[in-house]
Amino acid sequence: MSYDEQFPQNWPAHLQADAEIAPYTSTPPLNAVVPLYEDMHSHTFEQMCWWILQKEYRLLGCTRLGKKGVKQYGIDLFGQSALRPGKLIVFECKCWRDFTPKRLRDAVSAFLRSDWASKTYMFVIIMAQHKISGNLGLRWIEQQARLKEQGIESELWTAEHLTERLQEHPDVLSKFFPAFDIATFGNIWMKRVGFYHKLDKLLSHPDAMIAEEARAHLLGPPIEVNDRTQNADFYIDGEIRTVCKGREFWSFKGPWFTLSVRMPNTSNVFVSVVLDWKKHDLAGFTTVLSHTWLLKNFLFAEGAPLDGRYRGFIVKGDVRRNEGRHLIDFPNCRFSLPADAVRELANAADYLSGEIRQALAGIERRWGCKNFPVTQHVGQRVILATMQSTAWEWLLRFAQEHQMEKGDSSWHIFECHLSSLMPCSRKNGEQGSREWYGIFSGMKINGLTGDREVAILWSPENDARGRENESNNWWTCEQALRWFQEELAPAAKRWLLKKKFSSPLSRLFQKRRLAETARQLDSMFDIRAASRTPLLDGADWTAEPLAAATALQFFFSCELRDPVAYIQPVWVTNLYRAAVALTKAERGYVRYAAANLCLEERISSHQELANALNKRIEDEQTHTNPGAMDHILRGILELIGDSTEGLPAQTISLLLEAFEPLAKLADTNALRERYTEYVRF
């Protein structure tokens, strides 16, 4: 690299070849396509841009834009391309999560006012964010026109553009994203450091024959593999790591292990995994993982680092971590693995998590049991609701008195059974030929029902197979719950009242007693749905951020699960930004809000609170444990007040954006609980 003294030489310490790099260590999902640049520290992002640019351009100088924390914080890098020697390119690096249209306009204006604008033929803004919003896109078109008037070409690089360049430089990829698989994110041909430079020299070699041969090699015919055009190196790697899936199975085959999964389906909603190890002293060792352990300790931790606090199959605080190994804690066994093997295991777990989510969502759609918990009781059952055990016994007696053989009224629809409700209908009105609507049983469940309560269990249609009849009208869980609440319970209450007050005279002269009995029956036949509405599907999510904040605060105040949910620092930063916006409304008790927002300074006004929060954002100081999230959300609730009415739409949008990833964590935890809380294996 050579510098030019005519340009600023304000090179920060982290933009040196021997500068220490703080890589992004979180494990990405196996099917991720773009690294999470937005979550990187600003210095690390600038380092990465510098490493990429110096491989493709001759960098001549650097200048710092403003001070850390101000709106135009970032760096300018000055360079030249081999294709256009003598022409200046200015690269402006912005590690912003939300690069607004105003910031874009200000950045272009600041550049045009600079001394080197007149010497520049290309101006490039490099952003960390993935998407360009509609307003930002329109503003960029305007700014491109401004630059064009000055004879300056311009480009806007997003996360996708950076990823394309990282694919050509896997040595840079491995420096900054060691957890990302080179085979997925990088071009295998570029693994050897310096290959790109050698190829570039050959393509521009003064000997025309050598240059032509290099171009022919580069643009040679593709390799045909299994009727598909693929890069041979990717095909080889595809043989090493193979994912196969079907309706009832999923498998992952890699260099360290083979993972075979029995996927949840309508025949069996519970998951099980068999791990066959291949390498070194584990060769031939097989591990079996059960449903509850998998959902609690192995799955649904996408993006979390290799840390036992967030991944339940890694022992917390293990000293082997400093030696490049981790102690693995599986049911009934512990063993040590190299970090590469553990990372592969975490990748497979994250990939499988998405597949499990899709499979469970498909089952819930088919059964109509979205958000209902499951249990096992002579097979798999869905918990519909809870009710008083006395009321359940009366429902059974109502069904026994209304068996199909005993009458032809609209309620004579039950098949004879002493402990279950089995509503059905005659096929085409034929005697003895029946169609079932469902099978429902009552059961006490620890942790759900009280001493005088039972849970109503819904049986999947599979339970009816093998009998003489098969139903084409099997009720979904939602249909069955409506039937219990809106039809069966009122009919049973009317039937009971008629039994207790059988004569017209008793109903006439005991009106007060009749009304009191009716109120008692209303209370006794209260059927409470067992479903739990997720935050992101709830009606209050966008309509009332206050309700969402309250629900999130309650979730984190009760989050005692081990391992804990992984909270990314940028999520906490977004909460602080939302809190800064809320301070403008000057609501709530400032000192209480400041104490809960983890601020140690003595705060006496909303402006001081906003300044302290901005400093915390600038210094990138965040607390990411559930207890801290509980307190931060308490502080935000204090700043919101009794209602969001009167708050600007932009502030509400900031709140919802900050809440969304946290709501996904809460909903993931609710999914895990639905399929494990009342399951014994």
N, C-alpha and C positions, 0 to 999 in steps of 0.2 A: 504494500500500500504506500502511496506517495501523496503528500499533502502539498497544497499550493498556498503560499503565504498571502496571496491577494484575497483569500477568503478567510472568514473567522476560524480560529483554531481552538474553540472552546470545547474541547473534547472532555466529557465527564469521565470519571474514573472507571465507570462500568462499561465504557466503550473502548476497551483495550483487549488485545488478544489473550492476555493472561488474567483478565478480570474474572473474579469468581461468579459463577452462574447459579442462581436459585431456580432449579427446574420446576416445571409443573408436575406434581407427583400424583395427583388424583388418577385413579384408574378409570379410563373411558369405557363406555359400553362397547362391546365387540363390534357392533354395527354402526358406530359413530363415523361420520364422514368429514367433519370439520373439528379441529381442536378448539378448546374453549379459550380463545385469546382474551376475551373480556374478563376472565377471572385471574389473569396474570397480574403481577405487580408491574407498575409502570416502567420501572428500570429494566425488568426482565423483558418486557415487550420491546423496549427500545434496543436492548441487546440483541434480541432475535432479529429485528429488522436490520440492524447493523451487520450481523453475520450473513444474512441473505444478500443484502445489497453489495457488500464488498466482494462477493463471489461473482456478481454479474456486472458491476460497474467499478470504475476507478474513482474512489471517494477522495475528495479534495479538501473538505473542511466541514465544520460542524458549529452550530450555535444553539444556545438554549433560548427557548421562547418564554419570556417572563419568568416568574418564580413558581415554585411548586405550590399548587393549590389554586392559582388564578385560572381564569377561564381558558386562556390560550396556552396552558402549560403543555410542553412537548419539546421536540428538537427538530431542527432543520439539518439535513445532511446534503452536501453539495457533491455532485458526481458527474462523470462523463461516461458515455457508452463507447464501446469499441466500434460500433457501427457508425457513430457520428462524432469523431474526435474533434475536440475544440469547442463542442457545443455543451452548454451547462444544463444539468438536470437538478432540480431541487426536490428533495423528498421531505415531506413533513409528517412525522410520526405522532399519532394521537391515540393514546390508550384510553379512549372513552367508551363507556358502555352505551351511552345515549348521545350521539353527536347530532345536535339539533340544527335546524336550518340557520338560526342566528349565529351559532358557533362557526358554521361553514362559511357564511358570508364574512364574518369577522376575520377568519383565517385567511381568506383570499385577499381581503382588503389590506391586512397587515403585510402579506407577501408583496402586493403591488407597491406598497410604500417603501419597501426595502431597497437598499442600494444595488442588490444583485438582480433585481427583477428585469432590468434592461438587458442583462447578459444571458437570460434564461430562455431556452427554447421549449422546455417541458417542465411542468409543475405537477407533482404527484402527492396526493394526500393518502396516507396509509392509516386506515381505521381498524380498530379491534372488533367492532360490532359486525354481526352476521348479515343483517338486513338493512336495506335502505327504504325508509318509509316514503309514502307518496309525497309528502311536503318536502322532505329532504331531497328526493329525486328531482322535483321541480326546481328547487333552489339551486341544485347542482347544474342543471341546464342553464340557468341564468348566469351562474358564475363562470361556466365554461365560455359563454358568449363574452363576458367581460375580459377574460384572459385572452380569448381569440382576437379581440380588438387590439390588444397589445402585442399580437404576434406570438403568443405563447400557447403551445398545446397543453392539454391537461388530462389527467386520469385520476379516478377515485378507486383505490384498492380497498376491498372489504375482506372479511375473513376467508371467503372463498378464493380470492385472488392470492392471498398469502399461502393458503394450503396448496394451490397449484405450484407455487414456487418452492415450497418445502418438499414437494414430491421429487424435485430435481436435486435436492441436497439432503439426503437422509442423515448425513453426519450432523447437520444443524438440527434436524428433527430429533435425533437421539440425544443431543445436548439439552434441548429445552423440553422435550416430551418423552422422557425415558420409558414411561409406561405405555406409550403408543406403539403398536406393532408396525415395524418397518414394512412388512409385507403388505399391510393394509394402506398405510399412509404414504409410503415412499416407493419410488421406482427402484427395483432391485438392482438394475444396471448401474445405478448411481451409488451403490453402497461404498465402493472404494473412493475415499477422499481424493479429490483431484481429477477424477475421471472426466467430470464436466469440462474442466479447464483443458485437459488434453484433447478432448473431442473438439472444443472450440478452436484450438490451435490448428488441428488437422483440417477442419472445414475452411479455415482462412489461410491455409499453407500457401506460400508463394509458388510451390511446385504444383501446377495445375493437375497433374496425374494423381498426386496424393490427395488433393482436395476432392477430386471427382470420386476417387475410391471411397473416401470417408462418407461422402453424401450417398453413394450407392449402398454402403453398408447400413447407414442410418435409415434410409428409405426402402430397405429391402422388403420382400414379400412377407406377409404375416404367416404365422404358423397355424395350421388347421388342427384343432383338437376336438374330437367328438362332434364334428359338424358345427363347431363354433370357432370364431376367430378370437384367440386369446394370446396374451403374452406367455411364453413358455415358462418363464420364471414364476409367474403367478400360478400357473397350472401346477408346477412342482409344489409350491407352497400349499396349494389347495389340496393336494394329496396328503400333506402332513396334517393339516387341520381341516377336517371334513365335518360338516353339519348335515345330518339327515333328519327328516321329520315326517311324521304321518299323523293321522287323527288321534292315535293312542300312544305314540312313542316319539321320542326325540333323542338324538345322540350326538355327541361331540367327540371326535377322535383327534388327538394331538400327540405331540412327541412325548409328553409326560404321562398322560392318562387317557383312558376312554371313559366317557360319562354317558351312561344309558339311563333314560328317564321314562317312567310310565306316566304319561301326561294325564291330567284330569279330563274326564269326559262324562257323558251322561250315565254310563255304566258304572263308573267309579270316579268320584270327584276328588279323591285323595291322591297325592303325589308320592312317588318313591323313586330313589336314585341308587344306582349301583356304580361305584367308581372302581375301575380296574387300573392299577398302577403299572407302569412299564419300565421305569428307569432305575438303575443302580440297585440299592439294597431293598427297594420297594417293589421290584419286579415280581409279579405274581400275587401281590397283596390286593385283596378286594375289600372295599368298604361299602356297607349298605346304610343309606340315610333315610330316615322315616319322614313322614309328612310334616308333623308339627315342628320337628327340629329344623327341617329345611326352610320352612316359611319364617321361623323365628331367627335363625342364625346364618343362613346361607344365601337366601334370595332377598330381592328388593333393597339392595344397598348400592344401586348403580352410581358410579362416579366416585364412590368413597375410596380414600387411600388405603393402602395395606396396613391397617392399624386395628388392633383388637377392640378399640373403643367403638368402632363402626362396623366391623365385620366379625360376626360371632364365631367364626371358625378359626380365628387367630387368637392366640393367648396374649392378653394385654401385658405390656411392660416386659416382654421377653428380651433378655440381654442378647440373644442370638441375632437380633435385628441389626446390631452394629457389625456383625460378622457376615452380613449378606444372607442370613437365613431367618426363618420364622418358625415358631413352634405352633403346629396345627392341633386344634382341639376338636376331634370328632367324637361322636358317641362311643364310649367304651375304649377309646384309644387316643394316644398323643404321639406325634412324631414330628421331626424337624425336616423342613424342605428349603431348598434354595429360593431366593427371592423371585427368580424367573419362573419357577414352577408355581409359586403362590400367585404371582401376577396372572399366569395362564388360568389358574383356578378361579380367580376373581373375574377375569374376562368371561369365562364360560358361565359363571354364576349370573353375571349381569345380562348376558345374551339370553340365558334361560329365563330370567325374570320377566323379560318382555314376552316370551312365548307363553309363560304361565299366565300372565295377565290376560293375554288374548284368549287363551283356552277357557279361563274362568268367566270372562265376559261373554263368550259364546254360550256357555252353559247357562248363565244367568238370563240371557236373552231367551233361550229355548224354554227354560222352566218358568220364566217370568218371576225370578226370585232375586232381582237386583237389590243388593244391600241387605238381604236376609242372611242371618248366620246359619251354619250347618252343624250337624252333630251326627254321631253314629249310634244307631239303636236298631239292632237287627238289620244292619246295612246302613245306607246313607239316608239322612232325613234333613229337611229344611225346617227351621223353627219359624213358624208363622207368627205366633203371638203368645201372650200369657193371659191367664184368667184365673179366677178363684176356682179351687178344686170342687167346691160345692156346686158351682154353676156347671162345671164339666160333667159332674155326675148327673145333673138334671138333663143335660143335653143327651147323654147316653140313654136315659130313661125315655126321653122324648123320641129318640130314634127307635127304641124297642117297641114303643106303642105305635109307631108309624112305619112298621115294616111293610114291604110291598104286598105281602100275602094278607095283610089285615085290612086293606081298604083300597080305595081308588081315588082318594082326594089328592090335591096337588102336593101334599106333604107326605104321602105314603110312598117314599122314594128310597128307603133304607134297606140294606141287606142285613140280616140278623148277625150281630156280633156283640159280645158282652163288653169289650173294652175299646172298640174303635168305631168311628163313624164312617160308613161306606155308602154315600149317596149314589144312586144309579137310576137308570130309566129302562123301560122295556124297549127292545129293538122293534120298531115298526108296530108297537102295541102288542107284540106276541107275548103270551104268558110263558115265563121261564127263560126267556131270552133277554139278557140284560146288557146294558152299557154303563160302565162305571164313570163317575165324574172325579173320583179321588178316594184316597184312603187316609184317614186322619186319626191320630192317636194322641193321648195325653200322657205326659211324663214329667216327673220332677227332675230338674237339672241344677246341679250345684252351681252357685254363682249367678243364677238367673231367676229362679223361682223361690219364693218364700215358703214358709211352713204350710201355708194354706193356699198355695198356688200350683198350677201345672202349666207346662208349655204345650201348645198345640203343634204337633209335628205333621208336616206334609210329606207324603211318600212319592218318589218319582214313579212315572208310569212303568218303569222296569219291574216294579214289585208285582204288577198284575200279570206279567208274562208267565207262561206255564200253566195258567188256569184255563178254564173252559172258555172264558170270554176275554175279548180284547176290546179296549175302549178307543174310540176315535175322538171322544169329546173330553179328554182328561183336562181338568182345570189347571191353569197355571197357579203359582202361589198368589199372585195379585188377585186373580179371579176368586180363588178360594177364600182369601181374607175378606174381600168384599161380601161374599156370600155369608160368611160367619157373622160379620158386623151388621149388614144391612138386611139380611133375610132370616137366617137361622135364629140368631139371638132374639129379635123381636117376636118371631113365631113361638119360640119356646117360652118367652115371658107371657104372651097372651094365653098360651096353653096352661101355664101354671096358675095364672089369675083365674082362669075358668075353673080349674080344679079346686082352688081354695074358696071361690065364690061361685058355686055351681048354680044356685037358683037365682032367678031374677029378683026375688025379694031381698036376698042377702046383698046383692049389688045395689039395690035401691036404698036399703036402710043402714048400710054400713059404708057409706061413701067415703067418710074420713079414713076408715081403716083400709078401704080399697086403695085410696090415693097413697097412703103411707106404705102399703105393701108394694105398690107399683114403683115408688121411689127406691125401696130396698132392692127390688129386682133389677132396676136400672143400674144400681151400684154393683150388684153381684154379677151381672152379665156384662160388665165392662171388659171388652176384649182389646187389649193393648198390643199394637203391632210391634214385632221384634225388629223390624227394619230400622236402619240408621242412615239417614240421608247424608251423603258425602258433601263436603263444603263446596267443591267446584260444580256440583250438580244442583246445589240448593238454590231456591228462588231468591234468597237474601244475598247471594254472592255479589252480584252487580247492583242490585237494587238498594242494598243497605250495607255499606262497608263496616258500620259500627257492629252489626251482628257478626260479620266475618271476623273482625278483630277480637270480639268477645269469645267466639268459639276457638280461635287460634290460641288466645291467652289461656283458656281453660285446658286445651290440649297440652301445651308445654308445661303448665303447672302440674299436670298429672303424668308427664312423660318420665316414667321411672324404669322404662324397659332397658334391658341390657342385651345386645349392644344398643347404643343410642343412635338416633338418626344423624346422618352427616349433614351439617349446616355449612354451606359455603360462605366464606367471608363477604362476598359481594352481596349476598342476600341481606346481611346485617347492615352493610353500607346503604343499601336501598331503603331499609327501614329508617335509618338516620336521615336520609334525604327527604323521605316523606314527613318525618317529624319536623325537619327544618321548615318545610312548606306549611305545616300546621301551626307553627309558632306565629305566623303572620295574622292568624285569626285571634290571637291573644286570648285563648280559652284555657281554663283549668288552673290548678295551683302549681306554679312554676317549680317550686322547690321539690314537691312530690314527684313531678314529672322528671326533673333532672336526676333525682336520686335513683329512680327506676331505669333511666336511660344510661346508667353506669357512669355518670359523670361525678368526679370527685370535687370539682370546683364548687365554690359557693355561688349559686346562681340566684339573682334577685329579680330578673326581668326576662321577658320572652326574647328580647334581642340578645341578651347575654347567653341565653340557652341556645339560640340559633348559632351564635358565634362559636360556642364550645362544641356544638355538634359538627359544624363545618371544619373545625380544627381536627376533630377526631376522624372525619372523613379524609382530610388532607394527610394526616399521619398514618392512615390505614390501620387504626387500632380497632379491633373488633373482638367481641367475645362470642364464641359460637357454640356454647353448651346450652342445653334446654333450659336450665335455670336462668341464664342470662336472657334468653329469648322471652321467657315468662315476664321478666321485669321490664324489658324493652317494650313489650306489647302493653303492659300496664301503663307505662309512661305515655304511649301513643293514645291509649284510651282516655287518659286524663286530658290530653291536648285536644281530642275530638270533642269531649263534652257529652252532653245528653243526646245529641243528634248531629248528623252531618249536614243538616239543612243550613244553607247559607255559606257553605264551603265552596270555593271555586271548583269548577269541573276538572281543571288541571290537577288540583290537589287530590281530589278523589281518584283520578286516574293513577296518580303516583302511588296512592295507598293500595289500590287493587293490584297494580303491577308488583309492588313489594310483597303483598300477601300471597300471590299466586304460587310461587315455589314452596312456601311454607304450607299452604293448603294441600299441595300435592303430597307432602310428607305426611300430613294428618290423614289424608285419604288412603295413602298406602298403608299406614298403621291400622286404619279401620278395616281394610281388606284383609290384612294379616290376622287381625283379631276375629273376623267373621269365620275364617277357616281354621282357626286353632283354639279359640277360647273354650269351646265345648267339645273338643275332640281329644281323646285320651291317648293317641299314639302319634 
